Amino acid sequence: MKHPSRAILKAIERNFHEVIRGRVALLHEPPANLKLPRLDETTPTTEDERAWFPVPGMCGGFAYWLDLTSEPPKLISESWCRVCEGSGERHEIDTAGSKLVAEGFV
């Protein structure tokens, strides 16, 4: 399985950043200097190798990995706040946008 082109990764990244901003804004005031994760050829492609993006003040963050078995390729993101029971959300993110596919865990 080959990594998507840079253009596809940028489109997925843009939609991932929207998910992050939306989730963080619901849980607390986002840090002004929050540097969002970048997707590239080193982005993990399995759940076992997933990347972790902690968000200061959120008591949690975002685990994510690329699913290259789907067409089009998509990013899977799981986010939660450890101190908010049931705050877990799982999104599938592609070039067209994001879709909430599970919630209420953690």
TIVO-2410 file (N, C-alpha, C; in nm, 3 decimals):
# residues 106
REC num residu      c1      c2      c3 atome chaine
REC   1      M   0.084  -0.118   0.000     N      A
REC   1      M   0.000   0.000   0.000    CA      A
REC   1      M   0.088   0.124   0.000     C      A
REC   2      K   0.063   0.209  -0.094     N      A
REC   2      K   0.141   0.330  -0.111    CA      A
REC   2      K   0.072   0.447  -0.041     C      A
REC   3      H   0.153   0.535   0.018     N      A
REC   3      H   0.098   0.655   0.080    CA      A
REC   3      H   0.031   0.742  -0.026     C      A
REC   4      P  -0.074   0.814   0.013     N      A
REC   4      P  -0.140   0.906  -0.081    CA      A
REC   4      P  -0.046   1.018  -0.124     C      A
REC   5      S  -0.082   1.084  -0.232     N      A
REC   5      S  -0.003   1.197  -0.280    CA      A
REC   5      S  -0.005   1.310  -0.177     C      A
REC   6      R   0.088   1.401  -0.190     N      A
REC   6      R   0.096   1.516  -0.099    CA      A
REC   6      R  -0.033   1.598  -0.103     C      A
REC   7      A  -0.092   1.614  -0.222     N      A
REC   7      A  -0.216   1.691  -0.236    CA      A
REC   7      A  -0.331   1.625  -0.158     C      A
REC   8      I  -0.341   1.494  -0.167     N      A
REC   8      I  -0.446   1.423  -0.093    CA      A
REC   8      I  -0.421   1.433   0.057     C      A
REC   9      L  -0.296   1.416   0.100     N      A
REC   9      L  -0.264   1.429   0.242    CA      A
REC   9      L  -0.297   1.569   0.294     C      A
REC  10      K  -0.270   1.672   0.216     N      A
REC  10      K  -0.300   1.810   0.258    CA      A
REC  10      K  -0.450   1.829   0.277     C      A
REC  11      A  -0.530   1.773   0.186     N      A
REC  11      A  -0.675   1.786   0.197    CA      A
REC  11      A  -0.727   1.712   0.321     C      A
REC  12      I  -0.676   1.591   0.345     N      A
REC  12      I  -0.714   1.516   0.465    CA      A
REC  12      I  -0.668   1.591   0.590     C      A
REC  13      E  -0.546   1.644   0.586     N      A
REC  13      E  -0.492   1.719   0.700    CA      A
REC  13      E  -0.581   1.840   0.733     C      A
REC  14      R  -0.624   1.912   0.632     N      A
REC  14      R  -0.709   2.029   0.652    CA      A
REC  14      R  -0.838   1.988   0.726     C      A
REC  15      N  -0.898   1.878   0.683     N      A
REC  15      N  -1.021   1.831   0.748    CA      A
REC  15      N  -0.994   1.777   0.889     C      A
REC  16      F  -0.879   1.715   0.909     N      A
REC  16      F  -0.838   1.669   1.042    CA      A
REC  16      F  -0.824   1.788   1.137     C      A
REC  17      H  -0.763   1.894   1.090     N      A
REC  17      H  -0.747   2.014   1.172    CA      A
REC  17      H  -0.883   2.072   1.211     C      A
REC  18      E  -0.981   2.066   1.122     N      A
REC  18      E  -1.117   2.113   1.156    CA      A
REC  18      E  -1.176   2.028   1.269     C      A
REC  19      V  -1.156   1.896   1.262     N      A
REC  19      V  -1.205   1.808   1.368    CA      A
REC  19      V  -1.137   1.844   1.500     C      A
REC  20      I  -1.006   1.861   1.498     N      A
REC  20      I  -0.933   1.895   1.621    CA      A
REC  20      I  -0.984   2.026   1.679     C      A
REC  21      R  -0.991   2.129   1.597     N      A
REC  21      R  -1.038   2.259   1.647    CA      A
REC  21      R  -1.178   2.250   1.706     C      A
REC  22      G  -1.266   2.178   1.638     N      A
REC  22      G  -1.403   2.163   1.686    CA      A
REC  22      G  -1.411   2.090   1.818     C      A
REC  23      R  -1.338   1.980   1.831     N      A
REC  23      R  -1.339   1.902   1.954    CA      A
REC  23      R  -1.277   1.981   2.070     C      A
REC  24      V  -1.165   2.044   2.045     N      A
REC  24      V  -1.097   2.119   2.151    CA      A
REC  24      V  -1.185   2.234   2.198     C      A
REC  25      A  -1.250   2.304   2.108     N      A
REC  25      A  -1.335   2.418   2.145    CA      A
REC  25      A  -1.453   2.373   2.232     C      A
REC  26      L  -1.503   2.251   2.211     N      A
REC  26      L  -1.614   2.201   2.292    CA      A
REC  26      L  -1.570   2.165   2.433     C      A
REC  27      L  -1.445   2.123   2.449     N      A
REC  27      L  -1.398   2.074   2.579    CA      A
REC  27      L  -1.332   2.181   2.664     C      A
REC  28      H  -1.266   2.276   2.602     N      A
REC  28      H  -1.203   2.385   2.678    CA      A
REC  28      H  -1.150   2.490   2.581     C      A
REC  29      E  -1.099   2.598   2.636     N      A
REC  29      E  -1.040   2.705   2.555    CA      A
REC  29      E  -0.911   2.654   2.491     C      A
REC  30      P  -0.904   2.653   2.357     N      A
REC  30      P  -0.782   2.603   2.292    CA      A
REC  30      P  -0.662   2.694   2.319     C      A
REC  31      P  -0.545   2.635   2.339     N      A
REC  31      P  -0.424   2.717   2.355    CA      A
REC  31      P  -0.400   2.800   2.229     C      A
REC  32      A  -0.360   2.924   2.246     N      A
REC  32      A  -0.338   3.014   2.131    CA      A
REC  32      A  -0.227   2.964   2.040     C      A
REC  33      N  -0.128   2.900   2.097     N      A
REC  33      N  -0.012   2.856   2.018    CA      A
REC  33      N  -0.017   2.707   1.983     C      A
REC  34      L  -0.136   2.649   1.979     N      A
REC  34      L  -0.150   2.506   1.950    CA      A
REC  34      L  -0.101   2.476   1.808     C      A
REC  35      K   0.004   2.395   1.798     N      A
REC  35      K   0.059   2.355   1.669    CA      A
REC  35      K  -0.003   2.221   1.631     C      A
REC  36      L  -0.081   2.223   1.524     N      A
REC  36      L  -0.155   2.104   1.482    CA      A
REC  36      L  -0.064   2.005   1.409     C      A
REC  37      P  -0.094   1.876   1.418     N      A
REC  37      P  -0.008   1.774   1.355    CA      A
REC  37      P  -0.013   1.782   1.203     C      A
REC  38      R   0.097   1.746   1.142     N      A
REC  38      R   0.110   1.742   0.996    CA      A
REC  38      R   0.107   1.598   0.949     C      A
REC  39      L   0.044   1.574   0.837     N      A
REC  39      L   0.042   1.441   0.778    CA      A
REC  39      L   0.144   1.435   0.666     C      A
REC  40      D   0.220   1.326   0.662     N      A
REC  40      D   0.319   1.307   0.555    CA      A
REC  40      D   0.344   1.159   0.537     C      A
REC  41      E   0.450   1.126   0.465     N      A
REC  41      E   0.478   0.986   0.436    CA      A
REC  41      E   0.517   0.905   0.560     C      A
REC  42      T   0.541   0.972   0.673     N      A
REC  42      T   0.574   0.899   0.796    CA      A
REC  42      T   0.452   0.878   0.886     C      A
REC  43      T   0.336   0.928   0.846     N      A
REC  43      T   0.215   0.909   0.926    CA      A
REC  43      T   0.184   0.759   0.936     C      A
REC  44      P   0.162   0.707   1.057     N      A
REC  44      P   0.136   0.564   1.073    CA      A
REC  44      P   0.018   0.516   0.988     C      A
REC  45      T   0.024   0.389   0.948     N      A
REC  45      T  -0.081   0.333   0.863    CA      A
REC  45      T  -0.151   0.214   0.929     C      A
REC  46      T  -0.129   0.193   1.058     N      A
REC  46      T  -0.203   0.090   1.131    CA      A
REC  46      T  -0.240   0.143   1.269     C      A
REC  47      E  -0.347   0.088   1.324     N      A
REC  47      E  -0.390   0.129   1.457    CA      A
REC  47      E  -0.282   0.097   1.561     C      A
REC  48      D  -0.210  -0.013   1.542     N      A
REC  48      D  -0.104  -0.051   1.635    CA      A
REC  48      D   0.010   0.052   1.640     C      A
REC  49      E   0.032   0.122   1.529     N      A
REC  49      E   0.141   0.220   1.521    CA      A
REC  49      E   0.091   0.363   1.532     C      A
REC  50      R  -0.032   0.383   1.570     N      A
REC  50      R  -0.095   0.515   1.566    CA      A
REC  50      R  -0.010   0.624   1.630     C      A
REC  51      A  -0.029   0.743   1.579     N      A
REC  51      A   0.039   0.861   1.633    CA      A
REC  51      A  -0.049   0.919   1.745     C      A
REC  52      W   0.013   0.998   1.831     N      A
REC  52      W  -0.059   1.061   1.942    CA      A
REC  52      W  -0.034   1.210   1.939     C      A
REC  53      F  -0.143   1.288   1.945     N      A
REC  53      F  -0.135   1.433   1.951    CA      A
REC  53      F  -0.201   1.479   2.080     C      A
REC  54      P  -0.121   1.507   2.185     N      A
REC  54      P  -0.178   1.554   2.311    CA      A
REC  54      P  -0.217   1.701   2.300     C      A
REC  55      V  -0.325   1.737   2.368     N      A
REC  55      V  -0.368   1.877   2.368    CA      A
REC  55      V  -0.356   1.928   2.511     C      A
REC  56      P  -0.268   2.027   2.534     N      A
REC  56      P  -0.251   2.083   2.668    CA      A
REC  56      P  -0.384   2.134   2.724     C      A
REC  57      G  -0.413   2.098   2.848     N      A
REC  57      G  -0.536   2.142   2.913    CA      A
REC  57      G  -0.657   2.055   2.884     C      A
REC  58      M  -0.645   1.964   2.788     N      A
REC  58      M  -0.759   1.879   2.751    CA      A
REC  58      M  -0.762   1.750   2.833     C      A
REC  59      C  -0.650   1.715   2.897     N      A
REC  59      C  -0.638   1.587   2.968    CA      A
REC  59      C  -0.668   1.472   2.873     C      A
REC  60      G  -0.617   1.484   2.754     N      A
REC  60      G  -0.638   1.382   2.652    CA      A
REC  60      G  -0.579   1.431   2.521     C      A
REC  61      G  -0.636   1.387   2.413     N      A
REC  61      G  -0.586   1.428   2.283    CA      A
REC  61      G  -0.641   1.340   2.173     C      A
REC  62      F  -0.559   1.320   2.070     N      A
REC  62      F  -0.602   1.253   1.948    CA      A
REC  62      F  -0.503   1.144   1.908     C      A
REC  63      A  -0.552   1.021   1.895     N      A
REC  63      A  -0.475   0.913   1.834    CA      A
REC  63      A  -0.519   0.909   1.689     C      A
REC  64      Y  -0.425   0.887   1.597     N      A
REC  64      Y  -0.464   0.886   1.456    CA      A
REC  64      Y  -0.370   0.801   1.372     C      A
REC  65      W  -0.424   0.752   1.260     N      A
REC  65      W  -0.348   0.672   1.164    CA      A
REC  65      W  -0.421   0.674   1.031     C      A
REC  66      L  -0.348   0.650   0.925     N      A
REC  66      L  -0.405   0.643   0.790    CA      A
REC  66      L  -0.456   0.502   0.763     C      A
REC  67      D  -0.574   0.493   0.703     N      A
REC  67      D  -0.628   0.366   0.656    CA      A
REC  67      D  -0.610   0.363   0.505     C      A
REC  68      L  -0.509   0.291   0.460     N      A
REC  68      L  -0.480   0.285   0.317    CA      A
REC  68      L  -0.554   0.171   0.248     C      A
REC  69      T  -0.635   0.095   0.324     N      A
REC  69      T  -0.711  -0.014   0.264    CA      A
REC  69      T  -0.842   0.036   0.205     C      A
REC  70      S  -0.882   0.157   0.240     N      A
REC  70      S  -1.007   0.213   0.189    CA      A
REC  70      S  -0.980   0.295   0.063     C      A
REC  71      E  -1.083   0.313  -0.015     N      A
REC  71      E  -1.072   0.397  -0.134    CA      A
REC  71      E  -1.187   0.496  -0.131     C      A
REC  72      P  -1.164   0.624  -0.117     N      A
REC  72      P  -1.031   0.685  -0.109    CA      A
REC  72      P  -0.968   0.660   0.029     C      A
REC  73      P  -0.837   0.683   0.040     N      A
REC  73      P  -0.772   0.666   0.170    CA      A
REC  73      P  -0.831   0.762   0.273     C      A
REC  74      K  -0.829   0.721   0.398     N      A
REC  74      K  -0.884   0.807   0.503    CA      A
REC  74      K  -0.797   0.802   0.627     C      A
REC  75      L  -0.813   0.903   0.709     N      A
REC  75      L  -0.747   0.910   0.838    CA      A
REC  75      L  -0.849   0.870   0.943     C      A
REC  76      I  -0.808   0.785   1.036     N      A
REC  76      I  -0.893   0.749   1.149    CA      A
REC  76      I  -0.840   0.826   1.269     C      A
REC  77      S  -0.930   0.894   1.339     N      A
REC  77      S  -0.892   0.973   1.456    CA      A
REC  77      S  -0.981   0.934   1.573     C      A
REC  78      E  -0.919   0.907   1.687     N      A
REC  78      E  -0.991   0.882   1.812    CA      A
REC  78      E  -0.947   0.986   1.913     C      A
REC  79      S  -1.043   1.055   1.972     N      A
REC  79      S  -1.008   1.161   2.068    CA      A
REC  79      S  -1.092   1.145   2.194     C      A
REC  80      W  -1.036   1.194   2.305     N      A
REC  80      W  -1.106   1.187   2.432    CA      A
REC  80      W  -1.040   1.280   2.533     C      A
REC  81      C  -1.116   1.306   2.639     N      A
REC  81      C  -1.069   1.379   2.756    CA      A
REC  81      C  -1.081   1.282   2.873     C      A
REC  82      R  -0.971   1.252   2.939     N      A
REC  82      R  -0.972   1.151   3.047    CA      A
REC  82      R  -1.066   1.185   3.162     C      A
REC  83      V  -1.093   1.311   3.185     N      A
REC  83      V  -1.176   1.349   3.299    CA      A
REC  83      V  -1.323   1.369   3.263     C      A
REC  84      C  -1.359   1.350   3.137     N      A
REC  84      C  -1.498   1.360   3.093    CA      A
REC  84      C  -1.546   1.222   3.049     C      A
REC  85      E  -1.617   1.153   3.137     N      A
REC  85      E  -1.663   1.018   3.104    CA      A
REC  85      E  -1.750   1.020   2.979     C      A
REC  86      G  -1.723   0.927   2.889     N      A
REC  86      G  -1.800   0.916   2.765    CA      A
REC  86      G  -1.763   1.016   2.658     C      A
REC  87      S  -1.647   1.081   2.673     N      A
REC  87      S  -1.608   1.187   2.578    CA      A
REC  87      S  -1.544   1.134   2.450     C      A
REC  88      G  -1.518   1.004   2.442     N      A
REC  88      G  -1.448   0.950   2.325    CA      A
REC  88      G  -1.527   0.965   2.196     C      A
REC  89      E  -1.458   1.005   2.091     N      A
REC  89      E  -1.516   1.013   1.958    CA      A
REC  89      E  -1.417   0.956   1.857     C      A
REC  90      R  -1.472   0.884   1.759     N      A
REC  90      R  -1.390   0.831   1.650    CA      A
REC  90      R  -1.443   0.891   1.520     C      A
REC  91      H  -1.352   0.950   1.444     N      A
REC  91      H  -1.387   1.010   1.315    CA      A
REC  91      H  -1.312   0.941   1.202     C      A
REC  92      E  -1.377   0.931   1.088     N      A
REC  92      E  -1.312   0.893   0.963    CA      A
REC  92      E  -1.303   1.021   0.880     C      A
REC  93      I  -1.183   1.051   0.834     N      A
REC  93      I  -1.157   1.179   0.767    CA      A
REC  93      I  -1.095   1.151   0.631     C      A
REC  94      D  -1.154   1.211   0.527     N      A
REC  94      D  -1.097   1.198   0.394    CA      A
REC  94      D  -1.093   1.334   0.327     C      A
REC  95      T  -1.073   1.337   0.197     N      A
REC  95      T  -1.059   1.465   0.127    CA      A
REC  95      T  -1.191   1.542   0.123     C      A
REC  96      A  -1.304   1.474   0.140     N      A
REC  96      A  -1.435   1.539   0.133    CA      A
REC  96      A  -1.481   1.595   0.267     C      A
REC  97      G  -1.422   1.550   0.377     N      A
REC  97      G  -1.465   1.597   0.508    CA      A
REC  97      G  -1.444   1.491   0.614     C      A
REC  98      S  -1.526   1.498   0.719     N      A
REC  98      S  -1.514   1.403   0.829    CA      A
REC  98      S  -1.650   1.347   0.865     C      A
REC  99      K  -1.646   1.227   0.924     N      A
REC  99      K  -1.770   1.160   0.964    CA      A
REC  99      K  -1.748   1.100   1.103     C      A
REC 100      L  -1.835   1.133   1.196     N      A
REC 100      L  -1.833   1.074   1.330    CA      A
REC 100      L  -1.888   0.932   1.318     C      A
REC 101      V  -1.808   0.832   1.355     N      A
REC 101      V  -1.851   0.692   1.339    CA      A
REC 101      V  -1.868   0.619   1.472     C      A
REC 102      A  -1.820   0.677   1.582     N      A
REC 102      A  -1.840   0.616   1.715    CA      A
REC 102      A  -1.824   0.725   1.820     C      A
REC 103      E  -1.896   0.711   1.929     N      A
REC 103      E  -1.883   0.807   2.038    CA      A
REC 103      E  -1.924   0.743   2.170     C      A
REC 104      G  -1.884   0.808   2.279     N      A
REC 104      G  -1.924   0.764   2.411    CA      A
REC 104      G  -1.827   0.672   2.482     C      A
REC 105      F  -1.718   0.637   2.416     N      A
REC 105      F  -1.620   0.551   2.483    CA      A
REC 105      F  -1.524   0.636   2.565     C      A
REC 106      V  -1.449   0.576   2.651     N      A
REC 106      V  -1.353   0.635   2.746    CA      A
REC 106      V  -1.427   0.701   2.860     C      A
***
